[in-house]
Amino acid sequence: MNDHGHGLGAENAAEGYQRIDQFDQASVERISAHYGDILSAIGEDPEREGLKKTPERVAKALQYLTHGYDLDPAAILQGALFREDYSQMVLVKDIEVYSLCEHHLLPFFGKAHVAYVPNGRIVGLSKVPRVVDAFARRLQVQERLTNEIRDCIHAALEPLGVAVVIEASHLCMQMRGIQKQNSVTTTSAFTGIFLDDPRTREEFIKLISAKLH
């Protein structure tokens, strides 16, 4: 068991990726106790029928929503690197993103677009969404999430460049505060050729904007 107590199994450990289908009971009980107090503090009765199991459900949901702490994004990539003489852009677009804002513990969600230009090595395409998920399933801010994905891919592949764009809606803006339901936040992060060559960067922006499917 690791420090975060998310109850990850050993399957696929070498790959650095694991589906969450079990929970650490000690952590569930600890989190549940606090949520019982929270329900009372907001004026609810934690003993009424509809709420009796809510603290346990919330505890398990939080373990799942933050299971990225138990994943090693670098290991996900290292387990599927291949030598390949390919030097054109590789783009994985429209990757679903679900995360929790660390300021209010409310969800933000949207899509990530990730590209890199290989420098002798490529990675299995499914690993890119898994890296996105490993960083997203933590308490996050969108700006840091964007940089972490970029930096992880750049360090593991040592490509000619990496580009990451995330478009997300934040419930902390839509349900509270300014309450702008149609607002979308876009963040971007680039390295290498995506910074130095405007044509490569423009190609990336064009590709993520195009409806090719």
ChimeraX commands (.cxc) that place a marker at each C-alpha (Angstrom):
marker #1 position 0.00,0.00,0.00 radius 0.5
marker #1 position 1.34,3.43,-0.86 radius 0.5
marker #1 position 1.07,6.66,1.11 radius 0.5
marker #1 position -2.06,7.76,-0.67 radius 0.5
marker #1 position -4.03,4.64,0.20 radius 0.5
marker #1 position -5.88,4.21,-3.08 radius 0.5
marker #1 position -5.71,0.41,-2.97 radius 0.5
marker #1 position -4.06,-0.27,-6.31 radius 0.5
marker #1 position -3.48,-3.88,-7.28 radius 0.5
marker #1 position -0.26,-5.26,-8.70 radius 0.5
marker #1 position -1.53,-6.00,-12.22 radius 0.5
marker #1 position 0.20,-4.05,-14.97 radius 0.5
marker #1 position 2.51,-2.47,-12.39 radius 0.5
marker #1 position 5.47,-2.58,-14.75 radius 0.5
marker #1 position 3.45,-0.60,-17.25 radius 0.5
marker #1 position 2.70,2.05,-14.65 radius 0.5
marker #1 position -1.04,1.85,-15.22 radius 0.5
marker #1 position -3.81,0.20,-13.24 radius 0.5
marker #1 position -7.56,0.34,-13.41 radius 0.5
marker #1 position -9.07,1.17,-10.02 radius 0.5
marker #1 position -11.48,-1.52,-8.89 radius 0.5
marker #1 position -10.69,-1.80,-5.19 radius 0.5
marker #1 position -10.37,0.60,-2.28 radius 0.5
marker #1 position -8.30,0.92,0.85 radius 0.5
marker #1 position -10.77,0.35,3.66 radius 0.5
marker #1 position -8.79,2.27,6.26 radius 0.5
marker #1 position -8.79,5.35,4.06 radius 0.5
marker #1 position -12.48,4.90,3.27 radius 0.5
marker #1 position -13.30,4.86,6.99 radius 0.5
marker #1 position -11.09,7.88,7.72 radius 0.5
marker #1 position -12.57,9.99,4.90 radius 0.5
marker #1 position -16.11,8.82,5.68 radius 0.5
marker #1 position -15.87,10.02,9.27 radius 0.5
marker #1 position -15.02,13.52,8.10 radius 0.5
marker #1 position -17.87,13.61,5.60 radius 0.5
marker #1 position -20.34,12.66,8.28 radius 0.5
marker #1 position -19.27,15.79,10.16 radius 0.5
marker #1 position -19.49,17.86,6.96 radius 0.5
marker #1 position -23.08,16.75,6.35 radius 0.5
marker #1 position -23.99,17.79,9.88 radius 0.5
marker #1 position -22.17,21.12,9.46 radius 0.5
marker #1 position -24.23,22.08,6.39 radius 0.5
marker #1 position -27.46,21.34,8.24 radius 0.5
marker #1 position -28.18,17.80,7.08 radius 0.5
marker #1 position -28.93,14.68,9.06 radius 0.5
marker #1 position -26.24,12.10,8.17 radius 0.5
marker #1 position -28.45,9.38,9.68 radius 0.5
marker #1 position -31.40,9.86,7.37 radius 0.5
marker #1 position -31.99,7.08,4.87 radius 0.5
marker #1 position -30.70,8.86,1.76 radius 0.5
marker #1 position -27.45,9.93,3.41 radius 0.5
marker #1 position -26.47,6.94,5.54 radius 0.5
marker #1 position -24.06,5.57,2.93 radius 0.5
marker #1 position -23.12,8.89,1.37 radius 0.5
marker #1 position -19.88,9.39,3.36 radius 0.5
marker #1 position -18.63,5.96,2.24 radius 0.5
marker #1 position -19.64,6.61,-1.37 radius 0.5
marker #1 position -17.84,9.96,-1.34 radius 0.5
marker #1 position -14.73,8.39,0.17 radius 0.5
marker #1 position -14.59,5.77,-2.58 radius 0.5
marker #1 position -15.29,8.36,-5.27 radius 0.5
marker #1 position -12.44,10.54,-4.03 radius 0.5
marker #1 position -10.05,7.59,-4.07 radius 0.5
marker #1 position -10.95,6.92,-7.67 radius 0.5
marker #1 position -10.88,10.56,-8.76 radius 0.5
marker #1 position -7.39,10.99,-7.30 radius 0.5
marker #1 position -5.87,7.63,-8.25 radius 0.5
marker #1 position -3.33,9.44,-10.42 radius 0.5
marker #1 position -1.18,9.82,-7.32 radius 0.5
marker #1 position -0.58,6.08,-7.51 radius 0.5
marker #1 position 0.48,6.10,-11.17 radius 0.5
marker #1 position 3.93,6.80,-12.57 radius 0.5
marker #1 position 3.42,8.67,-15.86 radius 0.5
marker #1 position 7.07,8.26,-16.86 radius 0.5
marker #1 position 6.83,4.49,-16.39 radius 0.5
marker #1 position 3.73,4.42,-18.59 radius 0.5
marker #1 position 5.79,5.89,-21.42 radius 0.5
marker #1 position 9.01,3.97,-20.73 radius 0.5
marker #1 position 7.15,0.69,-21.04 radius 0.5
marker #1 position 6.22,1.34,-24.69 radius 0.5
marker #1 position 9.09,3.17,-26.40 radius 0.5
marker #1 position 10.16,2.00,-29.84 radius 0.5
marker #1 position 12.97,2.91,-32.22 radius 0.5
marker #1 position 11.46,4.27,-35.41 radius 0.5
marker #1 position 12.79,6.42,-38.24 radius 0.5
marker #1 position 9.81,8.79,-38.36 radius 0.5
marker #1 position 10.22,12.54,-38.09 radius 0.5
marker #1 position 6.75,13.96,-38.79 radius 0.5
marker #1 position 4.29,15.16,-36.21 radius 0.5
marker #1 position 2.41,12.58,-34.15 radius 0.5
marker #1 position -0.85,13.98,-32.79 radius 0.5
marker #1 position -3.37,12.46,-30.39 radius 0.5
marker #1 position -6.32,14.82,-30.20 radius 0.5
marker #1 position -9.61,15.05,-28.32 radius 0.5
marker #1 position -8.36,13.13,-25.27 radius 0.5
marker #1 position -11.03,13.33,-22.59 radius 0.5
marker #1 position -9.87,15.08,-19.42 radius 0.5
marker #1 position -11.56,14.83,-16.03 radius 0.5
marker #1 position -9.91,16.42,-13.02 radius 0.5
marker #1 position -10.59,18.16,-9.71 radius 0.5
marker #1 position -9.73,21.80,-9.12 radius 0.5
marker #1 position -7.52,21.95,-6.05 radius 0.5
marker #1 position -9.03,25.27,-4.93 radius 0.5
marker #1 position -12.64,24.13,-4.48 radius 0.5
marker #1 position -12.55,20.36,-5.13 radius 0.5
marker #1 position -15.00,20.86,-7.98 radius 0.5
marker #1 position -14.54,19.12,-11.34 radius 0.5
marker #1 position -13.09,20.58,-14.48 radius 0.5
marker #1 position -13.33,18.63,-17.69 radius 0.5
marker #1 position -12.70,18.91,-21.41 radius 0.5
marker #1 position -10.23,17.73,-24.02 radius 0.5
marker #1 position -6.46,17.57,-24.38 radius 0.5
marker #1 position -4.54,17.61,-27.66 radius 0.5
marker #1 position -1.00,16.25,-27.46 radius 0.5
marker #1 position 1.59,16.18,-30.25 radius 0.5
marker #1 position 5.29,15.46,-30.58 radius 0.5
marker #1 position 7.84,15.29,-33.36 radius 0.5
marker #1 position 9.93,12.11,-32.90 radius 0.5
marker #1 position 13.71,12.12,-32.79 radius 0.5
marker #1 position 14.32,8.40,-33.38 radius 0.5
marker #1 position 11.78,7.10,-30.86 radius 0.5
marker #1 position 8.00,6.83,-30.77 radius 0.5
marker #1 position 5.62,5.68,-28.04 radius 0.5
marker #1 position 2.56,3.46,-28.20 radius 0.5
marker #1 position -0.38,5.72,-29.00 radius 0.5
marker #1 position -2.54,4.51,-26.09 radius 0.5
marker #1 position 0.12,5.65,-23.63 radius 0.5
marker #1 position -0.43,9.33,-24.37 radius 0.5
marker #1 position -4.04,9.36,-23.07 radius 0.5
marker #1 position -2.91,7.30,-20.10 radius 0.5
marker #1 position -0.30,9.92,-19.22 radius 0.5
marker #1 position -2.94,12.62,-19.49 radius 0.5
marker #1 position -5.19,10.64,-17.16 radius 0.5
marker #1 position -2.39,9.94,-14.67 radius 0.5
marker #1 position -1.80,13.66,-14.17 radius 0.5
marker #1 position -5.47,14.66,-14.42 radius 0.5
marker #1 position -6.63,12.24,-11.72 radius 0.5
marker #1 position -5.09,14.39,-8.99 radius 0.5
marker #1 position -5.95,17.70,-7.37 radius 0.5
marker #1 position -4.95,20.06,-10.15 radius 0.5
marker #1 position -4.97,23.44,-11.78 radius 0.5
marker #1 position -5.24,23.39,-15.55 radius 0.5
marker #1 position -2.04,25.36,-16.07 radius 0.5
marker #1 position 0.09,22.89,-14.10 radius 0.5
marker #1 position -1.64,19.90,-15.70 radius 0.5
marker #1 position -0.72,21.21,-19.16 radius 0.5
marker #1 position 2.93,21.68,-18.20 radius 0.5
marker #1 position 3.22,18.30,-16.47 radius 0.5
marker #1 position 1.99,16.43,-19.54 radius 0.5
marker #1 position 4.40,18.36,-21.76 radius 0.5
marker #1 position 7.39,17.87,-19.48 radius 0.5
marker #1 position 6.78,14.15,-18.96 radius 0.5
marker #1 position 6.56,13.40,-22.68 radius 0.5
marker #1 position 9.57,15.57,-23.45 radius 0.5
marker #1 position 11.72,13.88,-20.78 radius 0.5
marker #1 position 10.75,10.32,-21.75 radius 0.5
marker #1 position 10.93,10.59,-25.55 radius 0.5
marker #1 position 13.53,13.36,-26.00 radius 0.5
marker #1 position 11.68,14.41,-29.18 radius 0.5
marker #1 position 12.29,17.41,-31.40 radius 0.5
marker #1 position 9.35,19.07,-29.69 radius 0.5
marker #1 position 6.14,18.59,-27.72 radius 0.5
marker #1 position 2.86,20.51,-27.90 radius 0.5
marker #1 position -0.04,20.29,-25.46 radius 0.5
marker #1 position -3.33,22.19,-25.55 radius 0.5
marker #1 position -6.14,21.67,-23.04 radius 0.5
marker #1 position -9.65,23.10,-23.39 radius 0.5
marker #1 position -11.75,22.71,-20.26 radius 0.5
marker #1 position -14.89,23.87,-18.48 radius 0.5
marker #1 position -14.58,24.54,-14.74 radius 0.5
marker #1 position -17.53,23.99,-12.43 radius 0.5
marker #1 position -15.95,26.36,-9.91 radius 0.5
marker #1 position -16.73,29.08,-12.48 radius 0.5
marker #1 position -20.02,27.69,-13.73 radius 0.5
marker #1 position -21.72,26.67,-10.48 radius 0.5
marker #1 position -20.34,29.34,-8.12 radius 0.5
marker #1 position -18.43,32.60,-8.22 radius 0.5
marker #1 position -18.84,34.31,-11.59 radius 0.5
marker #1 position -21.31,31.64,-12.80 radius 0.5
marker #1 position -20.50,31.84,-16.50 radius 0.5
marker #1 position -21.89,28.58,-17.81 radius 0.5
marker #1 position -20.47,28.77,-21.33 radius 0.5
marker #1 position -16.90,29.75,-20.51 radius 0.5
marker #1 position -14.03,27.52,-21.64 radius 0.5
marker #1 position -10.42,27.85,-20.50 radius 0.5
marker #1 position -7.63,27.04,-22.94 radius 0.5
marker #1 position -4.02,26.46,-21.91 radius 0.5
marker #1 position -1.02,25.52,-24.03 radius 0.5
marker #1 position 2.56,24.41,-23.51 radius 0.5
marker #1 position 5.29,23.84,-26.11 radius 0.5
marker #1 position 8.89,22.72,-26.36 radius 0.5
marker #1 position 11.49,22.54,-29.10 radius 0.5
marker #1 position 10.34,22.85,-32.69 radius 0.5
marker #1 position 6.85,23.93,-31.64 radius 0.5
marker #1 position 8.44,26.98,-30.04 radius 0.5
marker #1 position 11.13,27.65,-32.63 radius 0.5
marker #1 position 9.28,26.96,-35.89 radius 0.5
marker #1 position 6.03,28.93,-36.44 radius 0.5
marker #1 position 5.06,26.65,-39.33 radius 0.5
marker #1 position 5.13,23.54,-37.15 radius 0.5
marker #1 position 3.13,25.28,-34.45 radius 0.5
marker #1 position 0.60,26.51,-37.03 radius 0.5
marker #1 position 0.26,23.00,-38.44 radius 0.5
marker #1 position -0.50,21.70,-34.95 radius 0.5
marker #1 position -3.15,24.37,-34.34 radius 0.5
marker #1 position -4.69,23.68,-37.74 radius 0.5
marker #1 position -4.84,19.94,-37.10 radius 0.5
marker #1 position -6.48,20.21,-33.67 radius 0.5
marker #1 position -9.01,22.67,-35.08 radius 0.5
marker #1 position -9.92,20.53,-38.10 radius 0.5
marker #1 position -12.78,18.05,-38.08 radius 0.5
marker #1 position -11.06,15.08,-39.71 radius 0.5
marker #1 position -13.29,12.39,-38.26 radius 0.5
marker link #1:1,2 radius 0.2
marker link #1:2,3 radius 0.2
marker link #1:3,4 radius 0.2
marker link #1:4,5 radius 0.2
marker link #1:5,6 radius 0.2
marker link #1:6,7 radius 0.2
marker link #1:7,8 radius 0.2
marker link #1:8,9 radius 0.2
marker link #1:9,10 radius 0.2
marker link #1:10,11 radius 0.2
marker link #1:11,12 radius 0.2
marker link #1:12,13 radius 0.2
marker link #1:13,14 radius 0.2
marker link #1:14,15 radius 0.2
marker link #1:15,16 radius 0.2
marker link #1:16,17 radius 0.2
marker link #1:17,18 radius 0.2
marker link #1:18,19 radius 0.2
marker link #1:19,20 radius 0.2
marker link #1:20,21 radius 0.2
marker link #1:21,22 radius 0.2
marker link #1:22,23 radius 0.2
marker link #1:23,24 radius 0.2
marker link #1:24,25 radius 0.2
marker link #1:25,26 radius 0.2
marker link #1:26,27 radius 0.2
marker link #1:27,28 radius 0.2
marker link #1:28,29 radius 0.2
marker link #1:29,30 radius 0.2
marker link #1:30,31 radius 0.2
marker link #1:31,32 radius 0.2
marker link #1:32,33 radius 0.2
marker link #1:33,34 radius 0.2
marker link #1:34,35 radius 0.2
marker link #1:35,36 radius 0.2
marker link #1:36,37 radius 0.2
marker link #1:37,38 radius 0.2
marker link #1:38,39 radius 0.2
marker link #1:39,40 radius 0.2
marker link #1:40,41 radius 0.2
marker link #1:41,42 radius 0.2
marker link #1:42,43 radius 0.2
marker link #1:43,44 radius 0.2
marker link #1:44,45 radius 0.2
marker link #1:45,46 radius 0.2
marker link #1:46,47 radius 0.2
marker link #1:47,48 radius 0.2
marker link #1:48,49 radius 0.2
marker link #1:49,50 radius 0.2
marker link #1:50,51 radius 0.2
marker link #1:51,52 radius 0.2
marker link #1:52,53 radius 0.2
marker link #1:53,54 radius 0.2
marker link #1:54,55 radius 0.2
marker link #1:55,56 radius 0.2
marker link #1:56,57 radius 0.2
marker link #1:57,58 radius 0.2
marker link #1:58,59 radius 0.2
marker link #1:59,60 radius 0.2
marker link #1:60,61 radius 0.2
marker link #1:61,62 radius 0.2
marker link #1:62,63 radius 0.2
marker link #1:63,64 radius 0.2
marker link #1:64,65 radius 0.2
marker link #1:65,66 radius 0.2
marker link #1:66,67 radius 0.2
marker link #1:67,68 radius 0.2
marker link #1:68,69 radius 0.2
marker link #1:69,70 radius 0.2
marker link #1:70,71 radius 0.2
marker link #1:71,72 radius 0.2
marker link #1:72,73 radius 0.2
marker link #1:73,74 radius 0.2
marker link #1:74,75 radius 0.2
marker link #1:75,76 radius 0.2
marker link #1:76,77 radius 0.2
marker link #1:77,78 radius 0.2
marker link #1:78,79 radius 0.2
marker link #1:79,80 radius 0.2
marker link #1:80,81 radius 0.2
marker link #1:81,82 radius 0.2
marker link #1:82,83 radius 0.2
marker link #1:83,84 radius 0.2
marker link #1:84,85 radius 0.2
marker link #1:85,86 radius 0.2
marker link #1:86,87 radius 0.2
marker link #1:87,88 radius 0.2
marker link #1:88,89 radius 0.2
marker link #1:89,90 radius 0.2
marker link #1:90,91 radius 0.2
marker link #1:91,92 radius 0.2
marker link #1:92,93 radius 0.2
marker link #1:93,94 radius 0.2
marker link #1:94,95 radius 0.2
marker link #1:95,96 radius 0.2
marker link #1:96,97 radius 0.2
marker link #1:97,98 radius 0.2
marker link #1:98,99 radius 0.2
marker link #1:99,100 radius 0.2
marker link #1:100,101 radius 0.2
marker link #1:101,102 radius 0.2
marker link #1:102,103 radius 0.2
marker link #1:103,104 radius 0.2
marker link #1:104,105 radius 0.2
marker link #1:105,106 radius 0.2
marker link #1:106,107 radius 0.2
marker link #1:107,108 radius 0.2
marker link #1:108,109 radius 0.2
marker link #1:109,110 radius 0.2
marker link #1:110,111 radius 0.2
marker link #1:111,112 radius 0.2
marker link #1:112,113 radius 0.2
marker link #1:113,114 radius 0.2
marker link #1:114,115 radius 0.2
marker link #1:115,116 radius 0.2
marker link #1:116,117 radius 0.2
marker link #1:117,118 radius 0.2
marker link #1:118,119 radius 0.2
marker link #1:119,120 radius 0.2
marker link #1:120,121 radius 0.2
marker link #1:121,122 radius 0.2
marker link #1:122,123 radius 0.2
marker link #1:123,124 radius 0.2
marker link #1:124,125 radius 0.2
marker link #1:125,126 radius 0.2
marker link #1:126,127 radius 0.2
marker link #1:127,128 radius 0.2
marker link #1:128,129 radius 0.2
marker link #1:129,130 radius 0.2
marker link #1:130,131 radius 0.2
marker link #1:131,132 radius 0.2
marker link #1:132,133 radius 0.2
marker link #1:133,134 radius 0.2
marker link #1:134,135 radius 0.2
marker link #1:135,136 radius 0.2
marker link #1:136,137 radius 0.2
marker link #1:137,138 radius 0.2
marker link #1:138,139 radius 0.2
marker link #1:139,140 radius 0.2
marker link #1:140,141 radius 0.2
marker link #1:141,142 radius 0.2
marker link #1:142,143 radius 0.2
marker link #1:143,144 radius 0.2
marker link #1:144,145 radius 0.2
marker link #1:145,146 radius 0.2
marker link #1:146,147 radius 0.2
marker link #1:147,148 radius 0.2
marker link #1:148,149 radius 0.2
marker link #1:149,150 radius 0.2
marker link #1:150,151 radius 0.2
marker link #1:151,152 radius 0.2
marker link #1:152,153 radius 0.2
marker link #1:153,154 radius 0.2
marker link #1:154,155 radius 0.2
marker link #1:155,156 radius 0.2
marker link #1:156,157 radius 0.2
marker link #1:157,158 radius 0.2
marker link #1:158,159 radius 0.2
marker link #1:159,160 radius 0.2
marker link #1:160,161 radius 0.2
marker link #1:161,162 radius 0.2
marker link #1:162,163 radius 0.2
marker link #1:163,164 radius 0.2
marker link #1:164,165 radius 0.2
marker link #1:165,166 radius 0.2
marker link #1:166,167 radius 0.2
marker link #1:167,168 radius 0.2
marker link #1:168,169 radius 0.2
marker link #1:169,170 radius 0.2
marker link #1:170,171 radius 0.2
marker link #1:171,172 radius 0.2
marker link #1:172,173 radius 0.2
marker link #1:173,174 radius 0.2
marker link #1:174,175 radius 0.2
marker link #1:175,176 radius 0.2
marker link #1:176,177 radius 0.2
marker link #1:177,178 radius 0.2
marker link #1:178,179 radius 0.2
marker link #1:179,180 radius 0.2
marker link #1:180,181 radius 0.2
marker link #1:181,182 radius 0.2
marker link #1:182,183 radius 0.2
marker link #1:183,184 radius 0.2
marker link #1:184,185 radius 0.2
marker link #1:185,186 radius 0.2
marker link #1:186,187 radius 0.2
marker link #1:187,188 radius 0.2
marker link #1:188,189 radius 0.2
marker link #1:189,190 radius 0.2
marker link #1:190,191 radius 0.2
marker link #1:191,192 radius 0.2
marker link #1:192,193 radius 0.2
marker link #1:193,194 radius 0.2
marker link #1:194,195 radius 0.2
marker link #1:195,196 radius 0.2
marker link #1:196,197 radius 0.2
marker link #1:197,198 radius 0.2
marker link #1:198,199 radius 0.2
marker link #1:199,200 radius 0.2
marker link #1:200,201 radius 0.2
marker link #1:201,202 radius 0.2
marker link #1:202,203 radius 0.2
marker link #1:203,204 radius 0.2
marker link #1:204,205 radius 0.2
marker link #1:205,206 radius 0.2
marker link #1:206,207 radius 0.2
marker link #1:207,208 radius 0.2
marker link #1:208,209 radius 0.2
marker link #1:209,210 radius 0.2
marker link #1:210,211 radius 0.2
marker link #1:211,212 radius 0.2
marker link #1:212,213 radius 0.2
view
